[in-house]
Amino acid sequence: MIAIGSIDKRNRLDEEVFTYRVTKDNKVFISYMGRQVTSLAGKEADKFLSRISGVDFKTAQLAMAKVTGNFKRGNEKDSKRE
C-alpha cells in the first residue's frame, strides 16, 4: 500500500473535500466540495465500492481523488485570481 503522506503533501485529504452517493440502480456520483465531478456505473461503480468498503476516511478520500483523475495535478485550488 502507498503511504498517503507521500501523496497528500498539502494535507487536503484531512478535510472532507470528496463525497459520494450511490443510487438505487448502483450508480455512484462523486462530488468535490459539493459539486458533482464524475459518475460511475456498472463494473466501475462496483470496483469503486469494493475499494472503499471498510477503509479509513483518508484512504476513501484518496480513492475518490484517484477516480476523478484530474485532481492529481493541483487544479483543485481555488479559481480566484488576484
N, C-alpha and C positions, 0 to 999 in steps of 0.2 A: 504494500500500500504506500502511496506517495504521502509524504509529510505535508500537511495542509499549510504549515507555516512557511514553507518554501514557495508555495503558490500564491498565498494570500498575504503579500508583503505589506499591504496597506490596511489589513485587518477589516476589510469591508464585509467579510462573511460573518463577523461577530454580530452584525445587525441583521435584521430580517428584511433584506432587500429583495429576495425572491420568495414568491409564494406559488402554490399550485392548487388546482381544484380538479376533481375528477367528476365527469358527468355520468349519468345512468348508462349510457352506451359505451362507457370506458374510454372516453376521450380525455386527455389531460391538457389543461391550459396552464401555461406558466407565465407569471407576471413578474415584472421588475418594477418595484416602487409603485405598485398599484396599476400599472399599465401592462396589458397583455402583450407579450413579445413573441410567443410561439405556441403552437399547439401540436400535440402528438396523438396519433391514432393507431390502432392495430398493434402490430408487433413492437413498434417503437414505444407506444404507451405502456405495454406490458413489460418491456425491458426496463423502462424508467422506473415503473412502480416497484419492480422486484429489486432494483438497485438501491432505492431509498428506504425500503422497508426495514425497520429495525436499526437504522443508523442514527448517529447523534445529529444535532441541529446543524453544526458547521459542515459536516460531511454532506448533509442533504442540500445545504446552500451551494456547496461546490458542485454537486451533481447537477443542480439546476443551472448553474453558471455554464457548465460544460455543454449541456444540452442546447442552451441558447446559442452557443458558438461564438458569436461576435463580441462577447463581453470579455474576452481574454486580452484584448488589445488596449484596454484602458478607456474605451469610448463611453464608459458608464459615468463619466464625470458630468457635472452639471453643465448645461449648454449655455450658461451665462457668459456673455462677452463683456469684458471691461474696457 
